[in-house]
Amino acid sequence: MRATRALSVGREPGAPRGARVAGRSATAAFAWTGLTGVLLTVVLCGCLQRTHGITLVPEGEELQRTLSPGFPGDALGWSCYRRLTSNVGTLSAYAERFGAVHDPAKEFSEVRTVAAKAGSLLAGWFETELGAEAGFDKLREFCTKELPRDLENVAFNMLLVESLPDAAEEAEEEAGVRTLQYLCERGYFEVEQVPMIVRAAEEGDAQKLLALAQRFVADKMGIPKDQEPLPSCLGFLSTPERARASLEAYIRSAEEFRECVRQWEIARQARPDQEEPGLLEFACASVIEPRLHIELFADRLRVRLACSVEPFSTNGQWDGVTNYVAW
């Protein structure tokens, strides 16, 4: 989810100046972009962004918390609230980190692991469908070398934005533009195609995204851009249903997914009255997500802190009508 890290210090009348309010919004999501993003969007689209809220009201030496319905339990991290009193006044200090501990070294390592696994998964899948075709060696080299590197670069870019002390929506928007620029330079799509891609992703139009992926695979195999129709060997990417069936067939046969398939069989038998879990989603959740949390649309967290007086310095939004600082 999109977490908020907030520090807040409020000076009551008579308290000395010198305290500061600080806060930052951080995104802890790995960006599945390029070919991998297009293909996985086909089968995993439909994620919706949710907004969660927490209201903090000081009562004596403690903070009373009110959480919005459905507030995720793993969103709470470390917090501190202190009320200091001296002969010159009273100072209240609040600091909180939401979500998991920020560990850049671990995050970078997980990015590399997932990027390599994504490339390996695609290479193995494509080999079952295209291994005997001319140009497959080029496609395999792209999946195992170029694609993981590009996924790493895009993810690192977002992690760096997250690490900025005052990361805000403007910085995240700039990171998004830089990501699109990078992917255009790397040949994943043309600038003119960006509006169509964004619209298709927002509308969940898997067919349009898959057509783009199909043409991209053809390009990586050396098939001329103007060749129509595409070779029949690429028919497994012609519809979302065929693509999903092909990928699930590969997952069933791949050694690294054997345990996932076994666990999936157990899970669907144990839940006869509930919707059967999809093999692809089950495999991704079992193999990929434990290494790095993947979100196509990060949730947002809104935090409000009640203050008896206006903070003398803050990067949050002070509302003098309600006497709240908001992040």
N, C-alpha and C positions, 0 to 999 in steps of 0.2 A: 504494500500500500504506500501511498505518498505520505511520509511521516513528517512531523514538525518537531524541530528541536528548538526549545524556547528557554531563554534566560530572562528573568525579570526582576528588577529591583525597584521598589517604589519608596520614595522619601516622604514621610508624613511631615506636617508642619513643624518646623523647628529642627528637623534633621539636617545634617550637613550634606552639601553636594559632593559628588564624586562617585556615585553608583551609576550603573548603566543597565539598560534593558537591551537584550539582544535576542534574536531568534532567526531560524532559517528553515526553509522548506527543502526537503530532500527527497529525491526519487531513488528508490532501491530496486529498480527494475532493469532487467537485462533486455536489450532491444534486439528482437528477432527480425532482422531486416534482410533486404536482398532476396535471393532465391529461397532461402530457408523461411523467411517471413511469409513470402507468398504461398509456399506449399503448406506450411503449418496453419496459416490463416484459413485455408480451404477447409480444414477439418477441425480447427479449434476456435473458429470465430464465434462471436456471440458474447464475449466478455463485456460486462457493463461496468462503468465507473461508478463507485458508490462514495458517498460523503458521510463521514462519521464525525461526531462532535463530542467535545468534553468541556464542561464549564467548571471553573475553579473559583471557590469563594472562601477567603480566609475567615476562620473562626478561632480566635485566640492563637494558639501555637500550631494549629493544624489547618490543612486545606481540605475543605469538603468538595468532593468530586461528584458531578452528575454526568453520567455517560449516556450517549444516545442509544436507542434500541439497536441491538445487533452489533454493538461495539466489539471488535475483535480482541480477544483476550491477549494475543501475543503482541498487541500494539504498545502496551505499556512497558516502559524500560526503567530507567533510573530517574529519581526525582529528589528534590531537596527544597524545603521551605523553612526559612528562619526569620524570626522577628527579634530584632536587636534593639535594646533600649539603653539609653545613656542620659546624662544630665543635660544634654543638648537636644534631645529629641528621640524619635523612634525611626528605625529603618527596617523595612521588610524586604527580604530577598527570596526569589523563587527561581529555580533552575530545573529543567526536565529534558530528558532525551527519550523520545518515543521510538519504539522498534528495537531491532537487534543492535548489539554493540558495533560501532563503525570500525571495521578492520580492513583497510584498503589492500594490504598484502594478501589477505585471504580472498577478498573479492576478486582481485586480479587473477589469482591462481584459479579460482572457480570459473572465471570467464574463459580462460584458456582451455580448461578441461571441457566445458560445455561446447565451446566453439569447435574443438577438435572432434568431439563426439557427434555434433551436428553434421560436420563434413563427412565423417565416416559413415553415418547413417544414410546420408543421401547417396554416397558413392556405392555402398552396398546395395541399396534399393535399385539404383539405376543399372547396376551391373546385371541384376536379375532380368531386367527388361531390355537393356541395350548392349550388354556385354559383347555380343557377337557383331555389332554394327560398326561400320567405319566411323572413326571420329570419337569412339568411346574413350580411348586413352586420353584424349584432350579433356573430355568432360570429367574423367576421374581425377586428373591432375588438378583441375580447377576446384573440385569438391574437397580434396584433401590438402591443398596448399593455399590457393588464393582465397577461397571462401572463409576458412577459419581465420585467416589474417584480417579480412575485412570485418568479420563479426567482432573480432577482438578490438579493432580500432574504433568501431562504432560504440561498443560497450564502454571502452576506456574513456571515450569522449564524454559519455553520460556520467560515468563515475567521477570524472574530474569536475564536471559541473556540480555534482552533488557535494563535492568536498569544499566548494567555495564557501567562505564564511557567511556570505549574504546572498546565497543562491535564491533567486526569485523567479517568477514566471517569465520575466524578460530574458533571464539567462537560459532558462529551459527552452524558450522559443528560439533563441539564437542557436542553441545546441541542435535543435531540430532542423533548422535551416542548414547548418554546417553538415549534418548527417546526410540530408538530401543532396547537398552539393558533392559530398564525397562519393555517394553511391552513383550519382550521375557521371562523375569523372571516371569511376571504375567500370562504367558501362552496364549497370544493372537496368537502367531505363533512361529515356530521354527527358529533358526538362519539360517538353510539351506533354508528356504522359503523367506528370505529377498530379494535376487536378483529377484525372480519371482514377488514378490509384487511390488517392485520398477518398474520393467519393465512393468508390467501390468498397473500400475497407469500412467506411462508416456505415454503408448500407448492407454490409455482409454479402456483397455480390461475389460469391466464390468463382463463378464462371468467368468473369472478366479477369480476375486475378490469376486464375489458372491458365487462361489463354496467354497472358503475359509470361508466365513461368514456362509454358510450353515453347514459346518462341525463343526464350532465353536459353533453354536447354539446347534447342536446335542451333543457335548461334555458337554455343560453346563446343558443339560437335563439328563445327565448320560448315554447316549447311547455309547456303546463301540467304541473305536477309529477304530477298525478293522471291524466294522459291515458294510457290503455292500450287497445290496443297503441300503440306508438310508430309514427310515420309510416314507410312502407316505404323512404323515401329514406335512413333511417339503418340499413338492412339491412347495409350494408358493415361495420358494427361489431357484427354479431350473433354472429360467431364469430371466434376467433383466425385461422383459415385465410383467411376472407374479408377480414379487416382487413389481414393481411400481404400478400395478393395485391393489394389495392387500393393499399396504400402502395408496393409495389414497382413497380406500373404507373406511379404518379406519378413515382417516382424515374427510371424509364426516360425519361419525357417532359420532365422539368424540365431547363432549360438548365444550371443550376449543378451538376447531377449527370451531365452528358453524359460528362465525362472519367472519372468514377468508373465508369460503365457500360462504357466502352471498356476501362479497366484490368481490370475484373472479367471481361470476356470473355476477355482475354488470360490472366489468372490461372487461370481454370478450364480453359482449353485446355492450359496448360502443366503441369497437375497431374492427368493422367487417372487415375493410380493412387491419388489421395488424395480425401478428401471434398470435394465441390464447395463453395466458399465461397458463403454466402448473399449476395444482392445488398444487402439491407438492412444486414447487419453490415458488409459491405465499404464501403458508402457512409458509414456512421457513423464507421468507423475512419479513412476517408480525409479526411472533411470536418470532423468534429467533434473527434475525439480529439486530433489534432495541436495544437489550440488549447487544450484543457484535458483533462487526464486524467480519465476518467469511471470510477468504480467503484461498483457497486451495493452491494458488501460489501467494505470495505477489508481487505487483509491485515494481519496483526499481526507485529510484530518483537519478539522477546524477546532482551534483552541481559544477559549475566552477566559480571561483572568479578571476578576473583580478587583478594583482599586478604589480606595476611599478618596484619593486625590490623583490628579493627572501626573504620570511619571515625567520627570524633568528631561529624560532622554530615552527614546525607544525607537526601534525599527518595526514595531508592530503598529496596528492601527488603533488609535485612542478614540473612543466614543464618549464625548463629554455629556451626552444625554443619559446614557445607561451606566456610565462609569465602568466601562470594560476596556481592556486591551485585547485585541484579537489578532491571531495569527492564522 
